[in-house]
Amino acid sequence: MDVFKILLLMFFVNSRFCSPADPYSFYNFEVSYITASPLGVPQQVIAINGKFPGPTINVTTNENLVVNVRNKLDEGLLLHWSGIQQRRVSWQDGLAGTNCPIPPKWNWTYEFQVKDQIGSFFYFPSLHFQRASGGFGSFIVNPRSVIPVPFSTPDGDITIAIGDWYTRNHTALRKALDDGNDLGMPDGVLINGKGPYQYNKTLVPDGIDFETITVHPGRTYRLRVSNVGISTSLNFRIQGHNLVLAESEGSYTVQQNYTSLDIHVGQSYSFLVTMDQNASSDYYIVASARIVNETIWRRVTGVGILHYTNSKGKATGHLPPGPQDEFDKTFSMNQARSIRWNVSASGARPNPQGSFKYGSINVTEVYVLRNMPPVKINGKRRTTLSGISFVNPSTPIRLADKHKVKGVYKLDFPKRPLTGPPRRETSIINGTYRGFMEVILQNNDTKMQSYHMSGYAFFAVGMDYGEWTENSRGTYNKWDGIARSTIQVYPGAWSAILISLDNPGAWNLRTENLDSWYLGQETYVRVVNPDENNKTEFGAPANVLYCGALSKLQKPQKISSSATRSIEFTKVSMVVMALVMMVLL
């Protein structure tokens, strides 16, 4: 091999990009405000490429994803890829503790590999309560063709984003929280960014655009449903049709029939739905509020239409009823317990999913995290986790580590809830690399909570009402508890998860309820390989943004620079490197 080829090979090996053997997908996202009227009232929403919701990201296991984001908002922006594990690159996670914000009028390129994952996820803007105004979209990770799937190939793949919605934009909602107020009941529920079909003229005004999903009779479709809302659990159902649960947040499930399923904030599910009904009329698609006084919350209902190509008429009459259990708080929990991991199915890799026998691994650290109703700290209304209301660091955690900036955070998050007065701190968990952590999420509030862990798929092993005790472990599912990234915790109840800390970085553990998250109900788990010659975590990307104590390191960006030029340059670079490797080989 001559010197030129050696130099080219050295360039390739030292590049931050992966091997050309791993395909690339490219997306340009221009994030801006537009005016829309999803509930019949004109309001400012956040769009991506002029669309609300944003485009679906569709990739395959192990693909490298390049997303160039142009921020045309009037405030800082980060996009978070909920459920994508960001193996070895928490720098790409898009949260206040991992990244500096993309300033207004700037563009910034995310680049990461969707390593060893499959499934249904979504992305959203993570700063400043922006998700309440939109900016979200679906994220599909398809399996590689060599990996078998535990069901026949569906005739179509349909994404559905459901979520509660206010006619006030995120800045007005944020101000309400800053002023110490509750947000109150949402104004409605959206299905794919659209308001309800007029099933009831008293509850639904004229002129609202609603979602219609057109299907062919006799065919089976995969419906990927995500609750992208603010704080409301929703029951999802389709009139006259069974929902066969097949996957949740990257894990295939034991396939079971449901007439409806509760989907909590931040959660995603895949259903197989066969269009086996007659086409005398269209059918209702419903997402209605749960774990609330459902009589008062009747308007918080999203309604779309399932339209057969040979349908003979519009949907009419009453909506299909949801669970009749408003005063039976065990029904929803028992439904959640019925969701099991398909341990005989292949995952993203060619080994069976169930080969990871989590129930026989020794736990190395235990954290009991308790949330309470909001409290006053220094005169301000705040939420807490184990008595600590989290303050986001001005300098991201791993960036502070890299530059040896002291005092940014404390590695002193308590293993048990504090007994003294609550306090505001940047207190994080010191996770042990390759440790096996047990986390108990105790919800002592009166409203539903759901919790998300970045960087991992944890094992959901148990949940029950009352206070968790050491004896509660006797109820754990130690064989086929679903591996996922978001779990619900019922009011006055607990949920337990197990996490294998094999992914170095700084990882967010938070409530997905946007109001509670905004007010401080979160922390981070810092996982660092102590080996000085650490090869298990990538360093900061070349385009890393600086802020806080490192602001002086940030170079200005030419406002006229084009996001399209940036990503086109990246595409050209990939092609060049692929050609180089062909020459070398």
Buried (B, 14 or more C-beta within 10 A) or exposed (E): EEEEEEEBBEEBEEEEBBEBEBEBBBBBBBBBBEEBBBBBBEBBBBBBBEEBBBEBBBBBBBBBBBBBBBBBBEEBBBBBBBBBBBBBBBBBBBBBBBBBBBBEBBBBBBBBBBBBBBBBBBBBBBBBBBBBBBBBBBBBBBBEEEBEBBBEEBBBBBBBBBBBBBBBBBBBBBEBBEEEEEBEBBBBBBBBBBBBBBBBEEEBEEEBEBBBBEBEBEBBBBBBBBBBBBBBBBBBBBBBBBBBBBBBBBBBBBBBEBBBBBBBBBBBBBBBBBBEBEBEBBBBBBBBBBBBEBEEBBBBBBBBBBBBEEBEEEBEEEBBEBBEBBEEBEEBBEBBBEBBBBBEBBBBBEEEBBEBEBBEEEEEBEBBBBBBEBBEBEEBBBBBBBBBBBBBBBBBBBBBBBBEBEEBBEEEBBEEBBEEEBBBBBBBBEBEBEBBBBBBBBBBBEBBBBBBBBBBBBBBBBBBEEBBEEEBBEEBBBBBBBBBBBBBBBBBBBBBBBBBBBBBBBBBBBBBBBBBBBBBBBBBBBBBEEEEEEEBBBEBBEBBBBBBBBEEEEEEBEEEEBBEEBBBEBEEEBEBBBEBBEEEE
